[in-house]
């Protein structure tokens, strides 16, 4: 704006000086010319008047316009940067929100997983406790049954022994042994080598019903033929007669075989 005013002022000065020179030259010519009746010449001088106040106002307006443009430009730049910053902050906030949601989801999944593991562990614990309690109950029941069975067997054995002792004291055992000895003696075939006074210890194994399953001759004063004849006599006597009292039955019997008696 200042440069424009200087250029405008300089041009005005040149114009005024130029007009002044024209006037002087024309006056000099008039003086040097012989005086004649010359018709008056009317000189027209065109002058331009410049209003400096208007120029300054125009300069100020232009300067103000330029300042306003600069202010608007700066405001637009500030707004653009502010918008970019806002968008950047919004993006960061969204990223932060998404990260928080992700962390929250992970934490929730972890909490649910831990809760499920805890539930399963608790269920296993209860199941194990129930299993142990059931095993304990069964073991206790089995132990009670075992004790009862032992007690029953013990009582049964006591009763059987009492019955056996009663049968023995009544002479039934001697009758049972005598019946077996009589049957064996009837089935004995005396060998030629047998001498008088034969006495042999015989071990016999029988099963219920009196069937003999094994005969073994122990100490004996007879020879091998006598031993074989005694074994054969017991097998021929099988099955042995049953005792009059079942309590007198014995699986393993021991006899003193004396055929002369």
C-alpha positions as CSV (number, residue, x, y, z in Angstrom):
1,X,0.0,0.0,0.0
2,X,2.8,2.5,0.8
3,X,4.5,1.7,-2.5
4,X,1.3,2.5,-4.3
5,X,1.0,5.9,-2.6
6,X,4.6,6.9,-3.4
7,X,4.1,6.0,-7.1
8,X,0.8,7.9,-7.2
9,X,2.4,11.0,-5.5
10,X,5.4,11.0,-7.8
11,X,3.2,10.9,-10.9
12,X,1.2,13.9,-9.7
13,X,4.3,16.0,-9.1
14,X,5.6,15.3,-12.6
15,X,2.3,16.3,-14.1
16,X,2.2,19.6,-12.3
17,X,5.8,20.4,-13.3
18,X,5.1,19.5,-16.9
19,X,2.1,21.9,-17.1
20,X,4.2,24.7,-15.5
21,X,6.9,24.3,-18.2
22,X,4.3,24.5,-20.9
23,X,2.9,27.7,-19.5
24,X,6.4,29.3,-19.2
25,X,7.3,28.4,-22.8
26,X,4.2,29.7,-24.1
27,X,4.6,33.0,-22.2
28,X,8.2,33.4,-23.5
29,X,7.0,33.0,-27.0
30,X,4.4,35.7,-26.5
31,X,7.0,38.1,-25.3
32,X,9.4,37.5,-28.1
33,X,6.8,37.9,-30.8
34,X,6.2,41.4,-32.2
35,X,3.1,42.9,-30.8
36,X,0.2,42.6,-33.1
37,X,-3.3,42.6,-32.8
38,X,-3.6,39.1,-32.1
39,X,-6.9,37.6,-31.0
40,X,-6.7,36.4,-27.5
41,X,-5.9,32.8,-27.2
42,X,-7.6,30.9,-24.5
43,X,-5.3,28.3,-23.0
44,X,-7.0,25.3,-21.6
45,X,-5.1,23.6,-18.9
46,X,-6.5,20.3,-17.6
47,X,-5.5,19.5,-14.0
48,X,-6.3,16.4,-12.0
49,X,-7.1,16.9,-8.3
50,X,-6.4,13.8,-6.2
51,X,-8.1,13.3,-2.8
52,X,-5.4,11.9,-0.5
53,X,-7.9,11.1,2.2
54,X,-9.7,8.8,-0.1
55,X,-6.5,7.2,-1.2
56,X,-5.5,6.6,2.4
57,X,-9.0,5.1,3.1
58,X,-8.7,2.9,0.1
59,X,-5.2,1.8,1.2
60,X,-6.5,1.1,4.7
61,X,-9.5,-0.9,3.3
62,X,-7.2,-2.9,1.1
63,X,-4.8,-3.5,4.0
64,X,-7.8,-4.5,6.2
65,X,-9.1,-6.8,3.4
66,X,-5.6,-8.4,3.2
67,X,-5.5,-8.8,7.0
68,X,-9.0,-10.3,7.0
69,X,-8.0,-12.8,4.3
70,X,-4.9,-13.7,6.3
71,X,-7.0,-14.1,9.4
72,X,-9.5,-16.2,7.6
73,X,-6.7,-18.3,6.1
74,X,-5.2,-18.8,9.5
75,X,-8.6,-19.5,11.0
76,X,-9.2,-22.1,8.3
77,X,-5.8,-23.7,8.9
78,X,-6.5,-23.7,12.6
79,X,-9.9,-25.3,12.0
80,X,-8.3,-27.8,9.6
81,X,-5.6,-28.7,12.1
82,X,-8.2,-28.8,14.9
83,X,-10.4,-31.1,12.8
84,X,-7.4,-33.4,12.0
85,X,-6.5,-33.4,15.7
86,X,-10.1,-34.1,16.7
87,X,-10.2,-37.0,14.1
88,X,-6.9,-38.3,15.4
89,X,-8.1,-38.1,19.0
90,X,-11.4,-39.8,18.0
91,X,-9.4,-42.6,16.3
92,X,-7.2,-42.9,19.4
93,X,-10.3,-43.0,21.6
94,X,-11.9,-45.6,19.4
95,X,-8.8,-47.7,19.5
96,X,-8.7,-47.3,23.2
97,X,-12.3,-48.2,23.5
98,X,-11.8,-51.3,21.2
99,X,-8.8,-52.3,23.3
100,X,-10.8,-51.9,26.5
101,X,-13.6,-54.0,25.0
102,X,-11.1,-56.6,23.9
103,X,-9.5,-56.7,27.4
104,X,-13.0,-56.8,29.0
105,X,-14.0,-59.7,26.7
106,X,-10.7,-61.5,27.5
107,X,-11.3,-60.9,31.2
108,X,-14.9,-62.1,31.0
109,X,-13.8,-65.2,29.1
110,X,-11.1,-65.9,31.7
111,X,-13.7,-65.4,34.5
112,X,-16.1,-67.8,32.8
113,X,-13.4,-70.3,32.2
114,X,-12.2,-70.1,35.8
115,X,-15.8,-70.4,37.0
116,X,-16.3,-73.4,34.8
117,X,-13.1,-75.0,36.0
118,X,-14.2,-74.3,39.6
119,X,-17.6,-75.8,38.9
120,X,-16.1,-78.9,37.4
121,X,-13.6,-79.2,40.2
122,X,-16.4,-78.9,42.7
123,X,-18.5,-81.4,40.9
124,X,-15.5,-83.8,40.8
125,X,-14.9,-83.2,44.5
126,X,-18.5,-84.0,45.3
127,X,-18.5,-87.0,43.0
128,X,-15.3,-88.3,44.6
129,X,-16.7,-87.7,48.1
130,X,-19.9,-89.5,47.2
131,X,-17.9,-92.4,45.7
132,X,-15.7,-92.6,48.8
133,X,-18.8,-92.4,51.0
134,X,-20.4,-95.2,49.0
135,X,-17.3,-97.3,49.2
136,X,-17.1,-96.7,52.9
137,X,-20.8,-97.6,53.3
138,X,-20.3,-100.8,51.2
139,X,-17.1,-101.7,53.1
140,X,-18.9,-101.1,56.5
141,X,-21.8,-103.2,55.3
142,X,-19.5,-105.9,54.0
143,X,-17.6,-105.9,57.3
144,X,-20.9,-106.2,59.2
145,X,-21.9,-109.1,57.0
146,X,-18.5,-110.7,57.5
147,X,-18.7,-110.2,61.2
148,X,-22.2,-111.6,61.2
149,X,-21.1,-114.6,59.1
150,X,-18.1,-115.2,61.3
151,X,-20.3,-115.0,64.3
152,X,-22.8,-117.4,62.6
153,X,-20.0,-119.8,61.6
154,X,-18.5,-119.6,65.0
155,X,-21.8,-120.3,66.6
156,X,-22.4,-123.0,64.1
157,X,-19.1,-124.6,64.9
158,X,-19.7,-124.3,68.6
159,X,-23.1,-126.0,68.1
160,X,-21.6,-128.6,65.9
161,X,-18.8,-129.3,68.3
162,X,-21.3,-129.5,71.2
163,X,-23.4,-131.9,69.2
164,X,-20.3,-133.9,68.2
165,X,-19.1,-134.1,71.8
166,X,-22.6,-135.1,72.9
167,X,-22.6,-137.8,70.2
168,X,-19.1,-139.0,71.3
169,X,-20.1,-139.1,74.9
170,X,-23.2,-141.1,74.0
171,X,-21.0,-143.8,72.3
172,X,-22.2,-143.0,68.7
173,X,-18.6,-142.4,67.5
174,X,-17.5,-145.8,68.7
175,X,-20.4,-147.3,66.9
176,X,-19.5,-145.4,63.7
177,X,-15.8,-146.6,63.9
178,X,-16.9,-150.2,64.6
179,X,-19.3,-150.2,61.6
180,X,-16.4,-149.0,59.3
181,X,-14.0,-151.5,60.8
182,X,-16.5,-154.3,60.3
183,X,-17.1,-153.5,56.7
184,X,-13.4,-153.2,55.9
185,X,-12.7,-156.5,57.7
186,X,-15.4,-158.2,55.7
187,X,-13.8,-157.0,52.5
188,X,-10.2,-157.9,53.5
189,X,-8.7,-160.9,51.7
190,X,-5.9,-162.2,54.0
191,X,-2.7,-162.8,52.0
192,X,-0.7,-166.0,52.6
193,X,2.2,-164.0,54.1
194,X,0.0,-162.4,56.8
195,X,1.0,-163.5,60.3
196,X,-1.0,-163.4,63.4
197,X,-1.3,-160.2,65.3
198,X,-1.4,-157.8,62.3
199,X,-1.7,-154.2,63.4
200,X,-1.5,-151.3,60.9
201,X,-2.2,-147.6,61.0
202,X,-4.4,-146.6,58.1
203,X,-5.2,-143.0,56.9
204,X,-8.4,-142.7,54.9
205,X,-9.8,-139.7,53.0
206,X,-13.5,-139.7,52.2
207,X,-16.0,-137.3,50.8
208,X,-19.6,-136.7,51.9
209,X,-21.5,-139.8,51.1
210,X,-18.7,-142.1,52.3
211,X,-16.8,-142.5,49.0
212,X,-13.1,-143.2,49.7
213,X,-10.8,-141.1,47.5
214,X,-7.5,-142.0,49.1
215,X,-6.0,-144.7,51.3
216,X,-2.5,-144.6,52.8
217,X,-1.0,-147.3,55.2
218,X,1.3,-145.9,57.7
219,X,3.2,-148.0,60.3
220,X,2.4,-151.6,59.8
221,X,3.9,-154.9,61.0
222,X,3.0,-156.7,57.8
223,X,4.8,-157.1,54.6
224,X,4.0,-155.4,51.3
225,X,1.4,-158.0,50.4
226,X,-0.5,-157.2,53.7
227,X,-0.3,-153.4,53.0
228,X,-1.7,-153.9,49.5
229,X,-4.5,-156.2,50.8
230,X,-5.5,-153.6,53.4
231,X,-5.6,-150.8,50.9
232,X,-7.7,-153.0,48.6
233,X,-10.1,-153.8,51.5
234,X,-10.8,-150.2,52.2
235,X,-11.5,-149.4,48.5
236,X,-13.8,-152.4,48.3
237,X,-15.6,-151.2,51.5
238,X,-16.4,-147.8,49.8
239,X,-18.7,-146.1,50.3
240,X,-18.3,-146.3,54.0
241,X,-21.4,-146.4,56.2
242,X,-22.6,-143.0,57.4
243,X,-22.5,-142.0,61.1
244,X,-25.8,-142.1,62.9
245,X,-25.1,-138.4,63.8
246,X,-23.9,-136.2,60.9
247,X,-21.7,-134.2,63.3
248,X,-19.5,-137.3,63.6
249,X,-18.6,-137.2,59.9
250,X,-14.9,-136.6,59.3
251,X,-13.2,-136.2,55.9
252,X,-9.9,-137.6,57.2
253,X,-10.1,-140.7,59.3
254,X,-7.3,-142.7,61.0
255,X,-7.8,-146.4,61.9
256,X,-5.9,-149.1,63.8
257,X,-6.5,-152.1,61.6
258,X,-6.5,-155.3,63.7
259,X,-8.3,-158.0,61.8
260,X,-8.0,-160.6,64.7
261,X,-10.0,-158.4,67.1
